[in-house]
Amino acid sequence: MADGDYIEYSIAHDRKYTLDHIWVQALDDKAESVKIGISEFVPAEYGEIVRVVLTRPEDDSEFDSDKEPETNTDDDDEPTMMGSGDEVGTEDLLMTLTTSFDGEIETLLINSPFPCKILELNGEVEDNPDLINDDAYADGWCMIVEPLTEFDEDQYLDMQEYIEMLNELP
């Protein structure tokens, strides 16, 4: 961005944030279910979100548009899609976002912030990525998960800490 340019975005006060710009919100007192979404910082910084993939194939080659898809009939090598009931760890991709900024396309791979079991996917954001662009903290949520370990909200940034982190970015 040129000097003097600025971007506007909101930060919800009732969420916690990760360093990767994911927001998390416990849906009950025991944090047995947690809603996950993307901060409005992502489309403001990286460009309009034009594609959202919430379920990840084991084989990431579908995201490399230069590669020809492999046609292997061996069942062990076929991609499997994660969905409701599947468990993911912190090394697993939770979602893939494709952004467009001044004609430049970028793919962002978002890992799970904690080990969890997927309870519900918001397929509406896959059909209409503008839900994240326009209303990231309401209709633009991405999934609801059940933490597989004790969910400690204190390990994430609150609104003020997240703002301070954003202010320190180059």
N, C-alpha and C positions, 0 to 999 in steps of 0.2 A: 504494500500500500504506500502511496506517496505521502510525504510529510503533509500534515494538515487533514488528511483523510481520516474519517472515523467510522466505526460501525456501531450500530445499535442492536442490542439484544437484551432479553430479560433473563433474570435468574430467579427461580422460584425459591421462596423463603422456607418452604416446608419440605425440602428435599435435602439429601446429602449428595456430594459429588466426588468423582474420582479424578485423578490426574489426567485420565483419558477422556474427560468431558462426558462421562456417563452420569446420569442422575439415578439415585436409588431412593425408594420410599417404602418403608415398612407399612403394610396394610393392616396390621393388627398389633396388639401390645406385645405379643410374644415373637413377632417377626417370623411367623411361620410362612408368610407369603410376602414377597417383595416385588414391587413394580419397578421396571427398569426402562429408561428412556435415554435420549440424547439431549444434551444441553443445547440451547439456542446459539451458543458460541460456535458450534460446528458449522451450520450453514452460513453464519455471519463471517466466519474466518475462511472457510474452505470453498464456499459457494453453495448455490442451491443444490439440495439433495434431489437427485433425479432418479435414483434407484435404491431400493432397500431390499436386502435379502436377510431374513431373520433365521432361516434354517441353513445350516452349512453342510455342503457335501463333504465327505471325507476327502475327496479329490478336489483340490482347489483349482484345477485347470479350467473349469468353466468360466473363471473370472479373467483368464488370459485370452483376450480376443484374437491374438495372433496364432494361437495353437489350434490345430484341427482336433475335434473331439475324438477320443480313442473309442474304438469299437471292439471291446474285449468281452467275450461271452463268459469269462470266468466270474462266477458270482462273487468271489471274495474281493475282486478288484472293482466291482461296480460301486459307484457312489451311493451312499445311504444318506437320507435326509434326517436331520434331527427334528424333533417335534415334541409335542406334549408327552410327558412321561420320561423323556430322555434326560440323562445326567451329563453335565458338562463340568470341567475343571477350569482353573484359571489359565491354563495353557490353550484352552479350546476357544475357537472363534464363536462368538455369540451372534454377530451380525456383520454384514458387509454393506457399506454405504458407497454409492457412487455420487460424486459431486461435480458440478460444472461451474466454473468461474472464468468469465471472459473467454469462453470457448475451450478452455483447458479442462479435460476430464481427469479426475483423480479418484482412486479407489482407497477407501479407508477400511481397514480390518479391525474390528472391535472385539477384544477378548472378554471373556466373562470376568467380572470383578471379584467373584468368589465362587467356590464349588456350589453347584445348585442343580436342582431338578426342574425342568421346564414344565410349568403348569398350564400356561396359556400363551399363545402367540397372537399378536394383534395384526392379522392379515390385512387389515385396512391400510396400514402404512406401506405394505408392499404394493397394493393396488393404487395407492394415492400417496406418494412420498411428500406431497405438499402438506400433509397433516403434520409432519415434523417441522417443515419450513415455517408453517403458519401458527402452529399451536403445539409446540414440543412438550409442554407440561400437562396437557389435557388429552385431547384426542390423538396426539402424536406419540403416545407411549408405545413401547415396542413389545414387551413381554412381562409376564408375571411368573416368578420362579419361587421355589422353596429352597432356602439355603440348606446345604448338607452339613454345615458346621454351624456353631453358634454365630448368629448374625450380630455383630457389634457395630452399631451406627457410628460410634465414636472414632472408628478407624478411618472414616471418610470425612471430607471437608464440609463444614456447614457453609451457609451462604456467604458469610463474611470472609471466611478462609478461602473460599473459591474465588471471590472477587480479588482478594490480595494476590492469589496465585496468578490470575489472569493479568493483573497489573504488572507483574514481574516478567511476563512473556515479552520476547523481543518484538 
